[in-house]
């Protein structure tokens, strides 16, 4: 199968490209290296050493005997390069990772908010529009997020669609199925909500086949393919903007840094291991919706956990201390989260559950590269409310200072000077 992976140099995109290539698919990566540029902007690097994309691709050729083509252009801006790619390569499917993926990053400032909307929405629309213009029957697989739904509400979140009844003027009840109501928690999540409407329209109007994978929080680092050679290693983000909660806990434990729990830790999140992410995408690729079918929406997660419970688990395994900090997000201190996630299991997914062995595996990766960690970048400083962002109250600022200072032996980090 011929497959384009947009954003194929990123945390989920890179292992996906290798996983599919290893299984015989003809892969093209399109990536403008925006994630690497964000590292330069934020002055923080992946904990694991990431080689240049050319080195990665050479290493893959040497270890697998297979080639992956690469194009560097911006999907959100270079529409005609996109249409030329479709004309030349004629893909069977495209996998869409070409979006700014971090909620905290999307909330850093008005510039980051505007960039996230402009990039994410334009990229999605350009891909859909280019497919229509190409006249080809290209299946779109999109990596969305469970965050489009918010967190909780007492009822189970279905896979995309909700059955409702509308009351007609004559009193009749008219049954319908609608997209499950969105409740985004950040500008990033809002863009994924807008993606849903774009998919709905192009599917209805132009019969574009779409699978939207609403993914939980990803943890873990490597897959079988990225472990073949150090040059293929996957990203390990630990900073306050791009690091995901469980990986951050495991890294913090590995370097003797207190586990940073924001608020009471009563927030419940959906989780999935990176190995299951690539397997879910493969399953969706092999089981596309038929022409004329509505958008297929799958909840791509395997389990839910409270943040506080995760911190206690990591603490019990590693001896790390737990430190509660003010929550920079505008969210309830506690929530329930019930998720229906049967479709991918029915297609053959065997879930990777959160186990001590896999947690220790991530800790070992963190220990191996602990010398690359910049402790001053661990605290989350992006806040959701403007008044907080402009001028944190003295108690909040002092708690953040203390969190970094205690882990650095009392040295005040320069970013707060």
KOLSERO-499430 format. One record per residue (C-alpha): x, y, z. Coordinates in steps of 0.1 Angstrom, whole numbers, plus 5000, padded with zeros to 4 digits. Example, Ala and Ser with C-alpha at 12.3 -4.5 7.8 and 13.67 -1.06 7.14 Angstrom:
<atoms>
512349555078 513749895071 
</atoms>
This chain:
<atoms>
500050005000 501350354992 501050575022 502050945029 502851025066 502451395072 504451495102 506451175100 509451305119 507451355151 506851155183 504050945169 504750995132 508250865131 507550525148 504450495127 506350545094 508950275105 506250035116 504350055083 507550045063 508649725081 505449565071 505949625034 504149945028 505650215005 506050515027 506650885020 507251125049 506351495046 507551715074 508852075076 510651995109 508452235128 508752025159 512552045158 512252425153 510052435185 512952285204 515152575192 512452825202 511952665237 515652605242 515052245252 515851915234 514451565235 515951375264 516851105238 519351225211 517551275178 519651255147 518951465116 516151325094 518651225067 520651025092 517450855105 516450755070 519850625062 519850415094 516450275084 517850175050 520850005066 518849815092 515749715073 516749725036 513749945029 513650305017 511450585030 511250895008 511151235024 509851575013 510351895034 507452135029 504652295049 501352125043 499452425058 501052655032 502452465002 499152354986 500552304951 503452084963 500851884981 498751834949 501951754929 502851484955 499351324951 499651334913 503151174913 502950924942 499150844940 498850724976 496250484988 496150655021 497550955040 498250965078 497851315092 500151405120 501051755106 499551955135 501052135165 500251875191 500852025226 498052185246 500352385268 502352515238 499052635222 498352845253 501653015258 500753345242 498453495215 501153415190 501153045199 497353035198 497253195164 499952965151 498252655163 494952755147 496452865114 498752565111 496452285123 493152395105 494952495073 496852175072 493751965076 491752165050 494652165025 494951785027 491151735022 490951994994 494051844976 492451494977 489251634961 491351814934 493351504927 490251304918 491751004937 490150784963 492550854991 491750735026 492650995053 493750875088 493851155113 495351145147 492851335169 492551355206 490251245234 490551605246 487951725221 485351585245 486551745277 486751525307 483851345322 480251425326 478951105341 478150925309 480350705287 481950885257 480950685226 483150645195 482250965177 478450965175 475551015199 472050905193 469551175201 465851255195 464651595182 461251715190 459251795158 456652075158 453851815158 455251645189 456951355171 460351245183 462751235154 465851005159 469251125147 472951045153 475151345157 478851405164 479351375202 479251725216 482651885218 484052055249 487752145241 490052225269 492652435250 493252605217 495052285205 491952075214 489752335197 491652285165 490951915166 487251995171 487352205140 489051915122 485951705129 483751945111 486051965081 486051585079 482251575083 481751825054 484251675029 482951325037 479351435031 480051655001 482851484983 482651124997 486251145011 486950845032 488150945067 489150765099 489550995129 491450845158 490751015190 493850925210 494550935247 497851055264 500750855249 503350705272 506550505265 509250595241 510350325217 508750055194 510449745180 511549945150 513050245168 515050015191 516949865162 519650145161 520450435183 520050665152 516350555150 515450635187 512250815192 511651145210 511351165248 509851505256 509951595293 509551975293 506452155306 505052215271 505451895252 506151635279 503251405286 502251335322 503350975327 506651015308 507351325328 506751135361 509050855350 511851095339 511551295371 511850975392 514950875372 516751195380 515651245416 513251525408 509851545427 506851425407 505051745398 501251685403 499251995393 496352065416 494951775436 495751525409 492151425406 492151475368 491451145350 493051095317 492950825290 496250655282 497850445254 501350305249 503350425219 503450055207 499650045206 499550385188 501350245158 499349925159 496050115160 497050315130 498050005111 494649845119 492750155108 494850165076 493949795068 490249845076 489250175059 485550285056 483950205023 483250484998 480050655009 480350555046 480350825072 483650925090 484850635111 485750765146 487650545170 488650615206 492350525206 493050455242 493550145264 492950255300 492150555322 493950665354 493850955378 497051165378 497451135415 497250755413 499850745386 502150955407 501650715437 502350415414 505650575401 506550675437 506050325450 508250175422 511050435424 510850605458 510350945442 508651215463 505451385451 504951765450 501651935444 501752255424 499052495413 497352375381 498052595351 495052455332 491552595335 489852265344 487952105373 490151975401 488651625397 486751455370 485351115359 486150975325 484350675310 485250585275 483950335250 486850185230 485749865214 486249915177 490049885176 490049585199 487449415176 489849485147 492649295165 494349535190 495749355220 496149635245 499449705262 498449775298 500349985323 502849745338 505749775361 508149625335 507249885309 507450165334 510950055344 511850045307 511050405304 512950495336 515950315322 515850525291 515550835312 518550735334 520650655303 520251015290 519751195324 522851415316 520851575287 518051695310 517752065317 515952075350 514852435346 512652325317 510652075337 508052305354 504952395333 504852765329 502252795302 498952895318 495352895305 494053225319 495453545306 495653715340 497553425353 499853425323 500653795325 501253805363 501253485383 500153545419 503053535444 502053205460 501953025425 505253175415 506953085447 505752725445 507152695410 510352845421 510652605450 509952305428 512852385405 515152525432 514852215454 515751985425 518752205416 520152225451 518752565458 519852745427 517252985413 516552915376 517353205352 513953195335 512353345367 514953625372 
</atoms>
